[in-house]
Amino acid sequence: MNDPHMPPHPMKLMGRAMRGFSRLADAALRDLGFATGQLPVLVSLKHRQTLSQAELARIAQVEQPSMAQLLNRMERDGLVQRMADPADKRSRLVSLTADAGERMPQARAVMQSLSQQALAGFTPEELAQLTELMARLNQNIDRMADAADSL
């Protein structure tokens, strides 16, 4: 039973913030033909031109079958294209379509605006502290994941 005098657990608060932010971002990005779940793929391909499905799965921290499904939808929607890897005919390389690349700056502007609104009222010092704390939390979670993977 929840005690109304106890502050909420930080992990609960982070989960709620992430779900709320994702819901708002999905609604805003929908008009551009994007979704928040696609952002790790879109940003990675924008910076690196072409990547394998395995590399994208590692970057997005999802399993290969989940990445395959995401890439199938993105290819269907004209956001990415796949081509045979000249170095390994069994593998396929993924790249952004020109159309997706042209819409990326608008999506970035949407995400920056939403981030600014979400962080409104925080002082520069508070933002620096929040960033440091979240980085430390992510390091802990990465260590936990690495330990679980090595079992």
N, C-alpha and C positions, 0 to 999 in steps of 0.2 A: 504494500500500500504506500502511496506517495505521501510524504510528509510535507505539508504546505510551507513549513518553516525552513526546510532544507533547500538550498539552491539546486537547480537542475544539474545533472552530470554534464561535464564539458563535451563528452562524445555525443550525447543526445543533442546538445545545442549545435554542435558542428554539423551533425546529420540533418537537423532541421534547416539550418542555414543553407546547406548545399542543395537539399531538395527544393527549397523555395527559390533559390537563385537559378537552379536548372530549369524549373518550371517557367520562370519569367524569361530566361534566355531562350528557351525553346520557342516560346510564343513570339518573341521579337525576331528570332532568326528564321522562323518558318516562312516569312514573306520573301526572304532571300534564297529559299530552297535548301537551307541547312538545318542541322539539329546539333545540340550540344554534344551528343554521343559521337558525332563525327569530327569534332574539333581536334582531338589528338592526331587523327589521320591527316586532316587538312593542313594543319600547321606543320607537321613533320614533312609532308610532301612539298609544301611551299618552300621550306628551308633546304631540302635535300634533293629535290627534283624527282628521283625515282627510288623506291625502296621495295624490298620483297614483302610478301604477306607476313612472313615470320618476323621480320624486323618491326613491322607495324604493330604486330601483336605484342611484342616485347615492349615497345615504347608506350602503347596504350594500356599495358598490364592486363591484357585479356587473353583467354585461351584461343588457340588457332581456329577452332570451329566458329567461335563468336566473331572473330575478325573476318573469316570467310563470309559469314552472313552479312556483316556490315558492309564489306566491300561489294558484295552482290547487289545490295540495295543502292549503294553509292554509284555503282556502274550503271545500273538501271536508270537512275536519276540523272545521269550525265555529269557526275562530279569527278569520277576517276575513270581511267582506262588502264587495261592490263595488257602486257605484251610479254612474249617469251623472253626469258633471260638468256642472252647470247652465251653466257658462261656456264649455264646449267639449264638444259632444255626442259627439265622436269619442273623448274621453278618459273614463276611469272613475276615480272616487275610491275609495280603500280605507280602511276603518275596522275597528277591533276589534269583535268581537261582545261582548255583555254578559258572556257566559260566560267568554270569554278574559280580559276585564278583571278579573273576579272572581278568577281563578286566578293572575293576575300577581304579587300580593304573595307567594304561596307560592313561586313560581319565583324571585323576587328573594331570598327567604330562603335557598333552596337554593344559589343562586349565591354569596351572601355567605358562607355556611358553607364551601363548597368553597374559596373564595378565602382565607378565614382559615386553613384547613388547609394549603393550598398554600404560604402565606407564613409558616407557623409557624416560629419561631426567628429570624426576621429582626428586627434592632433597628429602631427608628424611623428612625435615620440611614441604615441600609442600604436600607430601603424608600424613603426619599426619594431616595437615590442611584439605585436601580434605576428608579424612576419617571422621574427626570430623563434617565437614559441611554436608556430606552425611548422617551421623548418625542422625543429627538434622533434616534434611529434612525428613528422614524416620519416625522419631518420630512424626513430624507434620502430615504426611500422615496417619500414624496409628491412630492418634487422630481423624482426619477427618473421617476415615473409621468407627471407633468406634461410633462416633456421628451419622453418617448416618445409621449404623446398629441399633441404639437404637430408631430410629424414628418409 
